[in-house]
Amino acid sequence: MSESSRGGVQSWTESMSARERVRAVAETLREPRSINWISDQADAAWSTTNEELQALVERGRLCRVEAGETTLYRPDHAQLLFDEIRTLIEENTRGELHNELTAITEEIEEWRATYDVETWEDLEQSLADGALGSDELRERRNSIAFWRENEEDRRLIKHALELYTDVESAREQLTDVADRATS
């Protein structure tokens, strides 16, 4: 029985092309990796992986890192940051971003009050308390993970709000230029 026929689960080799898999692996790397490693993880041919990595480098999505005689690849984190900010601006109104910022702040305030701490780091320190049971430890670890994620989201949303007007203006200029070119 194929994986896709068991409970509707489809393997990624069935749902994504080899190039899509290479992009998915390469753009989520936490440390520089070789073509061979990326090819293996993406379950893609070496030649396909090499072609896609070169294209990603040319588009500014990846950076090459020379390590001796080996070439490694890593995401261009600055480009990924700008892409995330641009996506936030394109997919949300200013009001929606402000509302999300408020929701994040409220959630962090709840954790501060619930655990009587100021930061997620303080909450992390509380994990060493020998009086905590496994359920409480699990709950605190989950809260720490969400708190850290919320702080990252808050940082991105703040950047998006700071750049919102500039991105809107640039988009309007592009539209004006395109309109004049087709008139």
Summary of the structure (lengths in Angstrom):
residues: 183
radius of gyration: 22.1
end to end distance: 58.1
largest distance: 73.6
contacts: 465
relative contact order: 0.08
helix: 72%
strand: 8%
